[in-house]
Amino acid sequence: MNLEQIRRRYERLLEWVVIALMGVLAVEVTVGVIYRSLGASLSWYDEVASILLAWITFYGSALASVKRAHIGCPEVMMFLPPPVKLAFRVVAEVLTIGFFLLLGWKGYEILGALSGDTLVSLPTVPVTLVQSVMPISAVLVVAAELVTLPATLARAARPTSLAEVIQAASESAQSPSGGASH
């Protein structure tokens, strides 16, 4: 199995994790609305919805990393000479991986400080379970960055072709966000 196959399988796994979390959130919100409309609000509804939304954000960040879909300036980068492009890409990758290693380490340390705490509305659920998303997603993002690193550096080291410029301009014109990605 080559690195591209690993990346695709990893992307698929993260997609399923995010889809599952979104499904659970949709069910939880629907159940909460039904109960509230019947006059019997669930005490844990808001807290669990907030947690699920945070989890979707963290795990979605790992998915965006493996897709190389975080906000960036690809239109600017494509016009730089390959050595400058490569230097910027290396610095960006070192900073990104360094940040998520730090987030994972500090997130893991926080778990120790939260040991013994439970959710307010669900006293049987430990806060460490909820907050474990930080170190876990940090590791997932670092893995995503590493699995995509060789292809990313290879792209940065070569000149941008006219076809790539035309494609980027076309995608940017069609995208509602202006096509900003990394």
N, CA and C atoms as a LAMMPS dump frame, in Angstrom:
ITEM: TIMESTEP
0
ITEM: NUMBER OF ATOMS
546
ITEM: BOX BOUNDS ff ff ff
-5.0000000000000000e+02 5.0000000000000000e+02
-5.0000000000000000e+02 5.0000000000000000e+02
-5.0000000000000000e+02 5.0000000000000000e+02
ITEM: ATOMS id mol type element x y z
1 1 1 N 0.858 -1.178 0
2 1 2 C 0 0 0
3 1 3 C 0.905 1.243 0
4 2 1 N 0.657 2.167 -0.933
5 2 2 C 1.471 3.379 -0.998
6 2 3 C 0.864 4.487 -0.133
7 3 1 N 1.591 5.608 -0.032
8 3 2 C 1.177 6.699 0.842
9 3 3 C -0.154 7.323 0.41
10 4 1 N -0.404 7.393 -0.893
11 4 2 C -1.672 7.958 -1.381
12 4 3 C -2.847 7.067 -0.99
13 5 1 N -2.675 5.768 -1.032
14 5 2 C -3.743 4.858 -0.604
15 5 3 C -3.994 4.999 0.893
16 6 1 N -2.942 5.141 1.659
17 6 2 C -3.08 5.351 3.106
18 6 3 C -3.828 6.653 3.367
19 7 1 N -3.455 7.716 2.631
20 7 2 C -4.116 9.003 2.798
21 7 3 C -5.609 8.899 2.479
22 8 1 N -5.945 8.218 1.384
23 8 2 C -7.359 8.072 1.012
24 8 3 C -8.139 7.295 2.058
25 9 1 N -7.558 6.221 2.59
26 9 2 C -8.247 5.434 3.624
27 9 3 C -8.404 6.236 4.911
28 10 1 N -7.374 6.986 5.245
29 10 2 C -7.421 7.841 6.437
30 10 3 C -8.503 8.908 6.268
31 11 1 N -8.556 9.512 5.083
32 11 2 C -9.592 10.505 4.79
33 11 3 C -10.979 9.893 4.924
34 12 1 N -11.169 8.699 4.382
35 12 2 C -12.459 8.01 4.457
36 12 3 C -12.837 7.751 5.91
37 13 1 N -11.886 7.281 6.721
38 13 2 C -12.141 7.032 8.143
39 13 3 C -12.595 8.312 8.841
40 14 1 N -11.879 9.411 8.612
41 14 2 C -12.243 10.678 9.249
42 14 3 C -13.6 11.172 8.757
43 15 1 N -13.896 10.953 7.476
44 15 2 C -15.219 11.33 6.969
45 15 3 C -16.312 10.581 7.717
46 16 1 N -16.12 9.285 7.933
47 16 2 C -17.123 8.502 8.644
48 16 3 C -17.257 8.935 10.104
49 17 1 N -16.152 9.294 10.733
50 17 2 C -16.215 9.783 12.119
51 17 3 C -17.032 11.069 12.176
52 18 1 N -16.734 12.003 11.278
53 18 2 C -17.449 13.283 11.264
54 18 3 C -18.924 13.078 10.899
55 19 1 N -19.201 12.223 9.926
56 19 2 C -20.592 11.933 9.552
57 19 3 C -21.351 11.317 10.727
58 20 1 N -20.712 10.384 11.424
59 20 2 C -21.361 9.756 12.58
60 20 3 C -21.66 10.789 13.665
61 21 1 N -20.7 11.66 13.943
62 21 2 C -20.922 12.694 14.96
63 21 3 C -22.051 13.639 14.533
64 22 1 N -22.095 13.987 13.252
65 22 2 C -23.165 14.857 12.765
66 22 3 C -24.515 14.152 12.865
67 23 1 N -24.547 12.865 12.587
68 23 2 C -25.78 12.104 12.724
69 23 3 C -26.255 12.058 14.166
70 24 1 N -25.328 11.811 15.083
71 24 2 C -25.68 11.774 16.509
72 24 3 C -26.197 13.145 16.941
73 25 1 N -25.534 14.219 16.494
74 25 2 C -25.991 15.563 16.844
75 25 3 C -27.386 15.836 16.286
76 26 1 N -27.633 15.436 15.046
77 26 2 C -28.955 15.649 14.438
78 26 3 C -30.035 14.911 15.219
79 27 1 N -29.759 13.67 15.602
80 27 2 C -30.728 12.895 16.385
81 27 3 C -30.937 13.544 17.749
82 28 1 N -29.846 13.947 18.385
83 28 2 C -29.926 14.54 19.726
84 28 3 C -30.728 15.833 19.699
85 29 1 N -30.481 16.667 18.694
86 29 2 C -31.219 17.929 18.585
87 29 3 C -32.695 17.656 18.295
88 30 1 N -32.977 16.713 17.409
89 30 2 C -34.368 16.366 17.081
90 30 3 C -35.11 15.861 18.317
91 31 1 N -34.482 14.965 19.051
92 31 2 C -35.098 14.442 20.278
93 31 3 C -35.318 15.575 21.277
94 32 1 N -34.336 16.462 21.403
95 32 2 C -34.476 17.597 22.314
96 32 3 C -35.623 18.51 21.946
97 33 1 N -35.779 18.77 20.651
98 33 2 C -36.872 19.63 20.194
99 33 3 C -38.223 18.959 20.449
100 34 1 N -38.312 17.665 20.173
101 34 2 C -39.568 16.934 20.401
102 34 3 C -39.937 16.973 21.878
103 35 1 N -38.975 16.674 22.738
104 35 2 C -39.262 16.693 24.179
105 35 3 C -39.658 18.081 24.648
106 36 1 N -38.946 19.103 24.14
107 36 2 C -39.249 20.462 24.562
108 36 3 C -40.646 20.861 24.09
109 37 1 N -41.026 20.452 22.879
110 37 2 C -42.363 20.793 22.372
111 37 3 C -43.465 20.084 23.16
112 38 1 N -43.115 18.951 23.79
113 38 2 C -44.074 18.225 24.632
114 38 3 C -44.067 18.73 26.071
115 39 1 N -43.241 19.766 26.328
116 39 2 C -43.179 20.344 27.662
117 39 3 C -42.324 19.572 28.642
118 40 1 N -41.481 18.7 28.152
119 40 2 C -40.625 17.89 29.029
120 40 3 C -39.172 18.017 28.574
121 41 1 N -38.574 19.183 28.82
122 41 2 C -37.194 19.424 28.387
123 41 3 C -36.226 18.431 29.005
124 42 1 N -35.243 18.04 28.221
125 42 2 C -34.181 17.154 28.711
126 42 3 C -33.105 18.01 29.38
127 43 1 N -32.705 17.643 30.573
128 43 2 C -31.74 18.455 31.316
129 43 3 C -30.35 18.438 30.667
130 44 1 N -30.04 17.419 29.926
131 44 2 C -28.698 17.257 29.358
132 44 3 C -28.585 17.706 27.906
133 45 1 N -29.688 18.117 27.315
134 45 2 C -29.748 18.42 25.885
135 45 3 C -28.698 19.456 25.453
136 46 1 N -28.688 20.624 26.073
137 46 2 C -27.787 21.707 25.659
138 46 3 C -26.319 21.339 25.847
139 47 1 N -26.003 20.72 26.968
140 47 2 C -24.602 20.366 27.247
141 47 3 C -24.084 19.344 26.237
142 48 1 N -24.863 18.345 25.942
143 48 2 C -24.445 17.31 24.996
144 48 3 C -24.346 17.887 23.584
145 49 1 N -25.274 18.743 23.195
146 49 2 C -25.219 19.368 21.867
147 49 3 C -23.957 20.206 21.714
148 50 1 N -23.601 20.953 22.749
149 50 2 C -22.372 21.762 22.71
150 50 3 C -21.135 20.887 22.574
151 51 1 N -21.118 19.787 23.3
152 51 2 C -19.981 18.863 23.24
153 51 3 C -19.874 18.235 21.856
154 52 1 N -20.984 17.797 21.313
155 52 2 C -20.968 17.19 19.978
156 52 3 C -20.503 18.188 18.924
157 53 1 N -20.941 19.438 19.036
158 53 2 C -20.507 20.461 18.097
159 53 3 C -18.998 20.686 18.196
160 54 1 N -18.469 20.698 19.41
161 54 2 C -17.019 20.839 19.587
162 54 3 C -16.279 19.642 18.993
163 55 1 N -16.793 18.454 19.224
164 55 2 C -16.153 17.258 18.667
165 55 3 C -16.155 17.291 17.143
166 56 1 N -17.271 17.713 16.555
167 56 2 C -17.337 17.826 15.09
168 56 3 C -16.282 18.816 14.598
169 57 1 N -16.114 19.907 15.313
170 57 2 C -15.117 20.91 14.941
171 57 3 C -13.706 20.337 15.002
172 58 1 N -13.37 19.661 16.091
173 58 2 C -12.015 19.119 16.245
174 58 3 C -11.735 17.995 15.249
175 59 1 N -12.647 17.043 15.137
176 59 2 C -12.425 15.94 14.199
177 59 3 C -12.537 16.424 12.746
178 60 1 N -13.389 17.408 12.505
179 60 2 C -13.482 18.015 11.186
180 60 3 C -12.203 18.732 10.793
181 61 1 N -11.509 19.271 11.77
182 61 2 C -10.219 19.907 11.501
183 61 3 C -9.205 18.886 10.987
184 62 1 N -9.217 17.697 11.564
185 62 2 C -8.329 16.633 11.075
186 62 3 C -8.717 16.235 9.657
187 63 1 N -10.008 16.166 9.388
188 63 2 C -10.472 15.835 8.041
189 63 3 C -10.039 16.917 7.051
190 64 1 N -10.189 18.183 7.43
191 64 2 C -9.751 19.269 6.558
192 64 3 C -8.245 19.205 6.313
193 65 1 N -7.483 18.792 7.319
194 65 2 C -6.034 18.677 7.149
195 65 3 C -5.672 17.606 6.14
196 66 1 N -6.318 16.457 6.213
197 66 2 C -5.985 15.376 5.279
198 66 3 C -6.444 15.724 3.86
199 67 1 N -7.443 16.585 3.739
200 67 2 C -7.908 17.036 2.421
201 67 3 C -7.123 18.262 1.957
202 68 1 N -6.267 18.798 2.832
203 68 2 C -5.517 20.022 2.564
204 68 3 C -6.494 21.161 2.245
205 69 1 N -7.527 21.268 3.056
206 69 2 C -8.607 22.21 2.779
207 69 3 C -8.69 23.372 3.771
208 70 1 N -7.675 23.561 4.593
209 70 2 C -7.699 24.708 5.493
210 70 3 C -7.429 25.984 4.694
211 71 1 N -7.827 27.1 5.244
212 71 2 C -7.683 28.379 4.564
213 71 3 C -6.205 28.68 4.318
214 72 1 N -5.922 29.146 3.134
215 72 2 C -4.563 29.515 2.751
216 72 3 C -4.613 30.501 1.597
217 73 1 N -3.492 30.687 0.972
218 73 2 C -3.389 31.612 -0.161
219 73 3 C -2.769 30.906 -1.358
220 74 1 N -3.437 29.898 -1.92
221 74 2 C -2.825 29.145 -3.015
222 74 3 C -2.584 29.989 -4.26
223 75 1 N -3.439 30.987 -4.501
224 75 2 C -3.254 31.825 -5.678
225 75 3 C -1.964 32.624 -5.581
226 76 1 N -1.615 33.084 -4.387
227 76 2 C -0.371 33.825 -4.19
228 76 3 C 0.815 32.87 -4.287
229 77 1 N 0.707 31.724 -3.62
230 77 2 C 1.811 30.76 -3.595
231 77 3 C 2.178 30.253 -4.985
232 78 1 N 1.197 30.088 -5.862
233 78 2 C 1.489 29.505 -7.171
234 78 3 C 2.352 30.424 -8.038
235 79 1 N 2.385 31.719 -7.73
236 79 2 C 3.183 32.645 -8.531
237 79 3 C 4.592 32.84 -7.973
238 80 1 N 4.897 32.238 -6.841
239 80 2 C 6.237 32.333 -6.274
240 80 3 C 7.174 31.35 -6.967
241 81 1 N 8.456 31.685 -7.027
242 81 2 C 9.405 30.721 -7.589
243 81 3 C 9.47 29.476 -6.689
244 82 1 N 9.734 28.302 -7.273
245 82 2 C 9.732 27.062 -6.486
246 82 3 C 10.568 27.087 -5.202
247 83 1 N 11.784 27.649 -5.187
248 83 2 C 12.529 27.637 -3.906
249 83 3 C 11.834 28.437 -2.799
250 84 1 N 11.22 29.563 -3.174
251 84 2 C 10.517 30.392 -2.18
252 84 3 C 9.25 29.676 -1.727
253 85 1 N 8.523 29.105 -2.688
254 85 2 C 7.311 28.337 -2.383
255 85 3 C 7.629 27.202 -1.42
256 86 1 N 8.696 26.483 -1.707
257 86 2 C 9.091 25.354 -0.859
258 86 3 C 9.463 25.835 0.545
259 87 1 N 10.202 26.94 0.625
260 87 2 C 10.597 27.475 1.941
261 87 3 C 9.362 27.864 2.756
262 88 1 N 8.417 28.563 2.125
263 88 2 C 7.184 28.933 2.828
264 88 3 C 6.413 27.695 3.274
265 89 1 N 6.342 26.692 2.415
266 89 2 C 5.595 25.472 2.735
267 89 3 C 6.239 24.748 3.903
268 90 1 N 7.573 24.663 3.916
269 90 2 C 8.274 23.986 5.014
270 90 3 C 8.007 24.72 6.329
271 91 1 N 8.109 26.046 6.308
272 91 2 C 7.847 26.833 7.525
273 91 3 C 6.4 26.618 7.984
274 92 1 N 5.462 26.659 7.053
275 92 2 C 4.042 26.463 7.405
276 92 3 C 3.815 25.081 8.012
277 93 1 N 4.436 24.064 7.427
278 93 2 C 4.264 22.689 7.94
279 93 3 C 4.882 22.538 9.329
280 94 1 N 6.063 23.1 9.524
281 94 2 C 6.714 23.015 10.846
282 94 3 C 5.856 23.713 11.898
283 95 1 N 5.333 24.897 11.568
284 95 2 C 4.488 25.623 12.522
285 95 3 C 3.189 24.868 12.809
286 96 1 N 2.581 24.328 11.769
287 96 2 C 1.323 23.596 11.948
288 96 3 C 1.525 22.354 12.801
289 97 1 N 2.51 21.551 12.44
290 97 2 C 2.771 20.318 13.203
291 97 3 C 3.195 20.656 14.626
292 98 1 N 4.033 21.68 14.779
293 98 2 C 4.457 22.105 16.115
294 98 3 C 3.284 22.551 16.972
295 99 1 N 2.375 23.336 16.376
296 99 2 C 1.205 23.798 17.12
297 99 3 C 0.356 22.623 17.589
298 100 1 N 0.095 21.669 16.704
299 100 2 C -0.773 20.559 17.088
300 100 3 C -0.087 19.591 18.043
301 101 1 N 1.229 19.468 17.971
302 101 2 C 1.944 18.683 18.985
303 101 3 C 1.803 19.348 20.357
304 102 1 N 1.936 20.677 20.381
305 102 2 C 1.76 21.419 21.63
306 102 3 C 0.327 21.294 22.148
307 103 1 N -0.654 21.419 21.253
308 103 2 C -2.06 21.266 21.645
309 103 3 C -2.315 19.87 22.21
310 104 1 N -1.765 18.854 21.565
311 104 2 C -1.942 17.49 22.053
312 104 3 C -1.322 17.285 23.421
313 105 1 N -0.131 17.804 23.597
314 105 2 C 0.58 17.661 24.877
315 105 3 C -0.177 18.382 25.985
316 106 1 N -0.539 19.644 25.746
317 106 2 C -1.258 20.411 26.773
318 106 3 C -2.664 19.836 26.991
319 107 1 N -3.299 19.379 25.921
320 107 2 C -4.613 18.746 26.055
321 107 3 C -4.539 17.503 26.92
322 108 1 N -3.457 16.745 26.757
323 108 2 C -3.27 15.546 27.583
324 108 3 C -3.029 15.938 29.044
325 109 1 N -2.241 16.984 29.269
326 109 2 C -2.003 17.449 30.641
327 109 3 C -3.294 17.906 31.307
328 110 1 N -4.157 18.551 30.551
329 110 2 C -5.432 19.042 31.089
330 110 3 C -6.301 17.879 31.564
331 111 1 N -6.2 16.753 30.86
332 111 2 C -7 15.589 31.272
333 111 3 C -6.691 15.188 32.714
334 112 1 N -5.435 15.271 33.094
335 112 2 C -5.065 14.948 34.477
336 112 3 C -5.686 15.91 35.474
337 113 1 N -5.705 17.187 35.116
338 113 2 C -6.283 18.201 36.007
339 113 3 C -7.794 18.033 36.142
340 114 1 N -8.423 17.484 35.112
341 114 2 C -9.889 17.324 35.128
342 114 3 C -10.328 15.971 35.678
343 115 1 N -9.377 15.142 36.029
344 115 2 C -9.691 13.813 36.542
345 115 3 C -10.628 13.913 37.744
346 116 1 N -11.699 13.16 37.699
347 116 2 C -12.669 13.164 38.802
348 116 3 C -13.852 14.079 38.56
349 117 1 N -13.731 15.036 37.63
350 117 2 C -14.857 15.923 37.321
351 117 3 C -15.83 15.213 36.386
352 118 1 N -17.089 15.572 36.495
353 118 2 C -18.123 14.997 35.627
354 118 3 C -18.945 16.12 35.014
355 119 1 N -19.716 15.771 33.998
356 119 2 C -20.6 16.757 33.392
357 119 3 C -21.657 17.183 34.402
358 120 1 N -22.113 18.412 34.287
359 120 2 C -23.106 18.939 35.223
360 120 3 C -24.433 18.21 35.058
361 121 1 N -24.879 18.062 33.817
362 121 2 C -26.203 17.475 33.588
363 121 3 C -26.171 15.952 33.507
364 122 1 N -24.996 15.372 33.339
365 122 2 C -24.845 13.906 33.293
366 122 3 C -23.681 13.513 34.213
367 123 1 N -23.948 13.4 35.498
368 123 2 C -22.871 13.159 36.458
369 123 3 C -22.154 11.817 36.301
370 124 1 N -22.652 10.937 35.452
371 124 2 C -21.957 9.666 35.228
372 124 3 C -20.933 9.758 34.094
373 125 1 N -20.918 10.891 33.38
374 125 2 C -19.982 11.065 32.258
375 125 3 C -18.798 11.912 32.723
376 126 1 N -17.591 11.356 32.686
377 126 2 C -16.417 12.122 33.125
378 126 3 C -16.043 13.211 32.116
379 127 1 N -15.62 14.345 32.638
380 127 2 C -15.188 15.46 31.785
381 127 3 C -13.97 15.042 30.959
382 128 1 N -13.151 14.144 31.475
383 128 2 C -11.977 13.695 30.72
384 128 3 C -12.385 13.03 29.4
385 129 1 N -13.511 12.349 29.386
386 129 2 C -14.002 11.758 28.14
387 129 3 C -14.31 12.858 27.126
388 130 1 N -14.977 13.891 27.592
389 130 2 C -15.358 15.007 26.725
390 130 3 C -14.11 15.733 26.215
391 131 1 N -13.182 16.017 27.102
392 131 2 C -11.998 16.795 26.746
393 131 3 C -10.914 15.975 26.044
394 132 1 N -11.083 14.669 25.985
395 132 2 C -10.097 13.835 25.285
396 132 3 C -10.039 14.175 23.8
397 133 1 N -11.03 14.905 23.307
398 133 2 C -11.041 15.306 21.903
399 133 3 C -9.815 16.149 21.556
400 134 1 N -9.303 16.929 22.505
401 134 2 C -8.152 17.787 22.192
402 134 3 C -6.899 16.985 21.859
403 135 1 N -6.411 16.12 22.746
404 135 2 C -5.203 15.378 22.37
405 135 3 C -5.433 14.393 21.219
406 136 1 N -6.613 13.789 21.173
407 136 2 C -6.884 12.82 20.098
408 136 3 C -6.904 13.519 18.746
409 137 1 N -7.627 14.622 18.646
410 137 2 C -7.699 15.317 17.357
411 137 3 C -6.356 15.936 16.988
412 138 1 N -5.575 16.346 17.97
413 138 2 C -4.237 16.878 17.674
414 138 3 C -3.368 15.806 17.019
415 139 1 N -3.425 14.598 17.556
416 139 2 C -2.681 13.485 16.957
417 139 3 C -3.207 13.195 15.551
418 140 1 N -4.513 13.256 15.366
419 140 2 C -5.106 13.011 14.049
420 140 3 C -4.674 14.068 13.031
421 141 1 N -4.594 15.323 13.455
422 141 2 C -4.152 16.388 12.548
423 141 3 C -2.678 16.198 12.192
424 142 1 N -1.848 15.886 13.178
425 142 2 C -0.42 15.659 12.902
426 142 3 C -0.271 14.49 11.929
427 143 1 N -1.023 13.428 12.141
428 143 2 C -0.969 12.291 11.221
429 143 3 C -1.396 12.719 9.823
430 144 1 N -2.439 13.537 9.719
431 144 2 C -2.904 14.023 8.419
432 144 3 C -1.835 14.87 7.74
433 145 1 N -1.2 15.734 8.51
434 145 2 C -0.137 16.568 7.946
435 145 3 C 1.027 15.706 7.457
436 146 1 N 1.4 14.707 8.238
437 146 2 C 2.539 13.861 7.857
438 146 3 C 2.234 12.994 6.642
439 147 1 N 1.022 12.485 6.542
440 147 2 C 0.682 11.605 5.422
441 147 3 C 0.564 12.394 4.112
442 148 1 N 0.279 13.692 4.209
443 148 2 C 0.182 14.516 3.005
444 148 3 C 1.456 15.319 2.727
445 149 1 N 2.407 15.284 3.65
446 149 2 C 3.612 16.104 3.545
447 149 3 C 4.452 15.842 2.289
448 150 1 N 4.772 14.607 1.958
449 150 2 C 5.61 14.397 0.762
450 150 3 C 5.003 14.979 -0.513
451 151 1 N 3.728 14.754 -0.749
452 151 2 C 3.082 15.286 -1.957
453 151 3 C 3.018 16.811 -1.913
454 152 1 N 2.768 17.372 -0.737
455 152 2 C 2.69 18.823 -0.593
456 152 3 C 4.034 19.474 -0.88
457 153 1 N 5.098 18.903 -0.345
458 153 2 C 6.435 19.455 -0.586
459 153 3 C 6.846 19.274 -2.045
460 154 1 N 6.475 18.16 -2.637
461 154 2 C 6.796 17.926 -4.053
462 154 3 C 6.102 18.959 -4.938
463 155 1 N 4.834 19.269 -4.624
464 155 2 C 4.108 20.29 -5.397
465 155 3 C 4.752 21.66 -5.23
466 156 1 N 5.191 21.959 -4.015
467 156 2 C 5.794 23.266 -3.748
468 156 3 C 7.153 23.416 -4.433
469 157 1 N 7.847 22.312 -4.661
470 157 2 C 9.203 22.365 -5.228
471 157 3 C 9.214 22.507 -6.75
472 158 1 N 8.064 22.393 -7.379
473 158 2 C 8.05 22.481 -8.846
474 158 3 C 7.333 23.754 -9.29
475 159 1 N 7.667 24.231 -10.477
476 159 2 C 6.99 25.43 -10.99
477 159 3 C 5.511 25.154 -11.239
478 160 1 N 4.713 26.182 -11.111
479 160 2 C 3.283 26.063 -11.365
480 160 3 C 3.04 26.153 -12.867
481 161 1 N 2.268 25.226 -13.399
482 161 2 C 1.977 25.231 -14.835
483 161 3 C 0.841 26.201 -15.135
484 162 1 N 0.753 26.591 -16.38
485 162 2 C -0.324 27.47 -16.823
486 162 3 C -1.688 26.802 -16.597
487 163 1 N -1.766 25.496 -16.829
488 163 2 C -3.018 24.757 -16.616
489 163 3 C -3.455 24.846 -15.153
490 164 1 N -2.494 24.779 -14.201
491 164 2 C -2.838 24.881 -12.774
492 164 3 C -3.339 26.281 -12.433
493 165 1 N -2.747 27.314 -13.039
494 165 2 C -3.196 28.696 -12.807
495 165 3 C -4.622 28.871 -13.311
496 166 1 N -4.894 28.363 -14.519
497 166 2 C -6.243 28.468 -15.093
498 166 3 C -7.252 27.701 -14.245
499 167 1 N -6.875 26.495 -13.794
500 167 2 C -7.777 25.702 -12.953
501 167 3 C -8.062 26.409 -11.636
502 168 1 N -7.025 26.977 -11.003
503 168 2 C -7.215 27.677 -9.728
504 168 3 C -8.11 28.901 -9.915
505 169 1 N -7.928 29.63 -11.005
506 169 2 C -8.762 30.802 -11.263
507 169 3 C -10.205 30.384 -11.489
508 170 1 N -10.408 29.29 -12.21
509 170 2 C -11.753 28.787 -12.466
510 170 3 C -12.426 28.349 -11.176
511 171 1 N -11.706 27.603 -10.325
512 171 2 C -12.262 27.144 -9.042
513 171 3 C -12.564 28.322 -8.132
514 172 1 N -11.685 29.32 -8.14
515 172 2 C -11.886 30.489 -7.3
516 172 3 C -13.13 31.261 -7.722
517 173 1 N -13.343 31.357 -9.025
518 173 2 C -14.513 32.078 -9.535
519 173 3 C -15.817 31.343 -9.216
520 174 1 N -15.769 30.005 -9.14
521 174 2 C -16.968 29.206 -8.872
522 174 3 C -17.255 29.031 -7.402
523 175 1 N -16.27 29.227 -6.551
524 175 2 C -16.421 28.987 -5.119
525 175 3 C -17.053 30.184 -4.434
526 176 1 N -18.064 29.956 -3.569
527 176 2 C -18.681 31.073 -2.841
528 176 3 C -17.721 31.708 -1.848
529 177 1 N -16.691 30.966 -1.398
530 177 2 C -15.748 31.525 -0.424
531 177 3 C -14.549 32.159 -1.098
532 178 1 N -14.508 32.168 -2.4
533 178 2 C -13.377 32.744 -3.1
534 178 3 C -12.271 31.748 -3.356
535 179 1 N -12.461 30.496 -2.985
536 179 2 C -11.499 29.442 -3.297
537 179 3 C -10.303 29.375 -2.379
538 180 1 N -10.35 30.031 -1.217
539 180 2 C -9.204 30.001 -0.308
540 180 3 C -9.062 28.638 0.339
541 181 1 N -7.962 27.981 0.062
542 181 2 C -7.659 26.71 0.701
543 181 3 C -6.162 26.547 0.758
544 182 1 N -5.701 25.515 1.485
545 182 2 C -4.246 25.349 1.662
546 182 3 C -3.776 24.145 1.013
